Amino acid sequence: MQTPMMICELLPSYRETNKKNKNLQMKNIIWIVLILLVTACNQNKDLKSQRAKNEADTTAFNQKLALPAQQVHLQPEASEVTSAWLAFIIAQNEIQNFKNYTVNDVVSNARPIAEIMKNLKETLPDSLKANPVEARLSVLLTNAKILEQLSQQRDLQPKKIATTAEDLALEFNNLKIQINELFLKTLEEFELELDKYEAPKDSLELPENRGTDALQRVSNSI
């Protein structure tokens, strides 16, 4: 059993230990509070950063496509052939819709666009089968597939999607240029046509020359 004297001797030691424990607890509490404050600040920064990114993404996805101002028009002969090519009509209508498309619209329609370009390549009429035309169709299909892949990614990249869609519209213009070139006449063909127009004129002049020669012969005999 502890005597009063022993208790008195132990009391200062107990008080000192108790004081140290309290100081240690206070330090721990301060550290915990500091950690919580730093974590809260970081979370707040992350939230602000995420919010800013979401706002930027929203703006980018609502941005309209920047398409070439000048559109290629088909020559009458080329237009006559493509008017019976259903896949071309559908593809042309889809490209024309790009004028009102935002990046969001492109993402929503990426798969149908790829199907349209695939059908366009597979149904090329025999009268338009030429290497330059087939090459353009291959480029169109490749771009459409890339567009579809970009639109299916988890982390969508609006700038890449917009650029690929704009390239697709540009390549469709290039396709029409190649189709037009199939119907452009060569210099030799133009010369042949000119000869056809000049031939009747020459034939009309022949009798007149013959008549003049006859009159000259009559006058000489007189």
Phi, psi and omega in degrees: 000131183285135178276162178303326181294319180295322179296319179296324180288323182281337185301314179298320179296320180295318180296320181295316179297317179298321179295317178297318179298319179295318179298318179296319178296319179296318179298318179297318179298317180297316179298317179299316180298316179298316179299317179297320180295316180296317179298316180298318179296316179297317179297321179295319178296317179299318179297318179295318179296317179295321179295318179295320179295317179298320180294319179295318179296319179300317179296316181295320181288336179268000180286138177280155180289146176261100184261156177300136183292324183266125179257145179273131178253140181284146174293155181307318181294319179292320180296327179296322180286313184289339179294338177261003181258095187301318182297325179292318180298316180296316180296318180296319177297320180294317178295323177295329177293340179301335181302328182254003184280138165263175178298323176301319179296320179297316179300318181293330185252011185299316181294311176301324179297318179297320179294321180297315182290328176294315179295324178299315181292322185283342185248023180302124180295152181300326182291345180250004182286107178208151185306314180299320180292315180295325178296318179294322178296323178294319178296318179300314181295319178299313179298321180294322178291320176299317179299319179296317179296317179298325183282348181258358180290151179293316179260092184291141179245096187301324181294316179296320180297315180297315181298317180294320178295320178294322176296324180297316178296321179295318180293330177292323174299318179296324176299316180294326177297315180295322177295317178301320183295335177295336185253003177282134181281142176283169179298321179297321179294322177295319179295322177297320180293320178297321178298322179296321180287328183279334183301312180298326180295317179296321182293329178287330183283337184300310180302322181297320179293319180297319180297319180296320179296320180297315180298323181294321180294321180296316180294326180291325180290329179287000000 
